[in-house]
Amino acid sequence: MRSDRGGGARQRWNALSRPQRVAIVVLGLFEAVAKAAMLVDLRRRPAEQVRGRKRLWAATALVNSAGLAQVAYFVVGRKRP
């Protein structure tokens, strides 16, 4: 059983090396930008140009935190003109 209260997350973050912390921050920023780009594209794109339902794509983006939904949307979710 751990004896520290509330400090565990901070200690684990500090235990990471600088390159590991930078990688986590960069990947988090990439995921946030990709999610925002997907949601903006969904908002602007007519429903006829999207494979599947727009609401389902948006819900998937909001629930998914690995960035896979965003990649899937840009690769297969949009119809090409």
Secondary structure, 3 states (H helix, E strand, C coil): CCCCCCCHHHHHHHHCCHHHHHHHHHHHHHHHHHHHHHHHHHHHCCHHHECCCHHHHHHHHHHCCCCHHHHHHHHHHECCC
